[in-house]
Amino acid sequence: TIALVRDPQRFDVIVTDNLIGDIITDLASAVTGGVGLAPSANINTSGEFPSMFEPVHGSAPDIAGTGKADPTAAILSIALLLDHLDRPEDAARVREAVSADNATRASGPA
């Protein structure tokens, strides 16, 4: 995990079990922009069971209805789903739209 903190861009994909994955995804999202921006995928490679795509932060029920929720991670999870379904062009379009949206946001506290 120290390598993830010191040099997060060195990692593209991390494969692990669910418990360690939960810990690593929280750490990785914190050092790369926050859990509100991080998508995740739990992929069943055998196809025996469904794969799951969701934001790292889950459904964030603690902020539901407050106007604070940011759908970016959920939208980026859709890009992971599209990659999984072998639709890379559609996944790229989703990522481009998110990048365009992020570019319009303020870069720090006002």
C-alpha positions as CSV (number, residue, x, y, z in Angstrom):
1,T,0.0,0.0,0.0
2,I,2.9,2.4,0.5
3,A,3.6,2.2,-3.3
4,L,0.0,3.2,-3.9
5,V,0.4,6.3,-1.7
6,R,3.7,7.3,-3.1
7,D,3.1,6.6,-6.8
8,P,-0.6,5.9,-7.5
9,Q,-0.3,6.4,-11.3
10,R,1.9,3.3,-11.5
11,F,-1.2,1.1,-11.0
12,D,-3.8,0.6,-13.7
13,V,-5.6,-2.5,-12.3
14,I,-5.3,-4.2,-8.9
15,V,-6.7,-7.7,-8.5
16,T,-7.5,-8.9,-5.0
17,D,-10.1,-10.4,-2.8
18,N,-13.1,-8.4,-1.6
19,L,-11.9,-7.4,1.9
20,I,-8.5,-6.2,0.8
21,G,-10.1,-4.7,-2.3
22,D,-12.4,-2.5,-0.1
23,I,-9.4,-1.2,1.8
24,I,-7.3,-0.6,-1.2
25,T,-10.0,1.1,-3.2
26,D,-10.7,3.5,-0.3
27,L,-7.0,4.3,-0.1
28,A,-6.5,4.6,-3.8
29,S,-9.5,6.9,-4.2
30,A,-8.4,9.1,-1.3
31,V,-4.9,9.7,-2.9
32,T,-6.3,10.3,-6.4
33,G,-9.1,12.7,-5.8
34,G,-11.6,11.3,-3.3
35,V,-14.1,8.5,-3.1
36,G,-16.7,10.6,-4.8
37,L,-14.9,10.3,-8.1
38,A,-13.8,6.6,-8.0
39,P,-15.6,3.9,-9.9
40,S,-15.3,0.2,-9.1
41,A,-15.9,-3.2,-10.7
42,N,-16.3,-6.6,-9.1
43,I,-15.8,-8.9,-12.1
44,N,-16.8,-12.5,-12.2
45,T,-14.4,-13.8,-14.8
46,S,-16.1,-17.1,-15.2
47,G,-19.4,-15.5,-16.1
48,E,-21.1,-17.9,-13.7
49,F,-22.4,-15.0,-11.6
50,P,-23.1,-11.4,-12.5
51,S,-20.3,-8.8,-12.3
52,M,-21.1,-5.6,-10.3
53,F,-20.2,-2.0,-11.2
54,E,-20.7,0.8,-8.6
55,P,-19.0,3.8,-7.1
56,V,-16.4,3.1,-4.5
57,H,-18.5,5.0,-2.0
58,G,-21.6,2.9,-2.6
59,S,-24.9,4.6,-2.5
60,A,-23.9,7.3,0.1
61,P,-27.2,7.2,2.0
62,D,-25.8,9.7,4.5
63,I,-26.0,12.5,2.0
64,A,-29.1,11.5,0.1
65,G,-31.5,14.4,-0.5
66,T,-28.9,17.0,0.6
67,G,-27.9,18.2,-2.8
68,K,-24.3,17.2,-2.1
69,A,-24.2,14.0,-4.1
70,D,-21.9,13.8,-7.1
71,P,-22.8,11.2,-9.7
72,T,-19.3,11.1,-11.3
73,A,-18.3,7.8,-9.7
74,A,-21.5,6.2,-10.7
75,I,-21.1,7.4,-14.3
76,L,-17.5,6.3,-14.5
77,S,-18.7,2.9,-13.2
78,I,-20.9,2.7,-16.3
79,A,-17.7,3.2,-18.4
80,L,-16.2,0.1,-16.6
81,L,-19.4,-1.8,-17.4
82,L,-19.1,-0.8,-21.1
83,D,-15.5,-1.9,-21.2
84,H,-16.6,-5.3,-19.6
85,L,-19.2,-5.6,-22.3
86,D,-16.5,-5.0,-25.0
87,R,-17.9,-1.6,-26.0
88,P,-14.7,0.5,-25.6
89,E,-15.9,3.3,-27.9
90,D,-18.9,3.9,-25.7
91,A,-16.8,3.7,-22.6
92,A,-14.5,6.3,-24.1
93,R,-17.4,8.6,-24.8
94,V,-18.6,8.3,-21.2
95,R,-15.0,9.1,-19.9
96,E,-14.7,12.0,-22.3
97,A,-18.0,13.5,-21.0
98,V,-16.9,13.1,-17.4
99,S,-13.5,14.8,-18.3
100,A,-15.4,17.7,-20.0
101,D,-17.6,18.1,-16.9
102,N,-14.6,18.0,-14.5
103,A,-12.9,20.6,-16.6
104,T,-15.8,23.0,-15.9
105,R,-15.5,22.7,-12.1
106,A,-13.6,24.9,-9.8
107,S,-10.1,23.6,-9.0
108,G,-10.3,24.2,-5.3
109,P,-12.2,25.8,-2.4
110,A,-13.7,29.2,-3.2
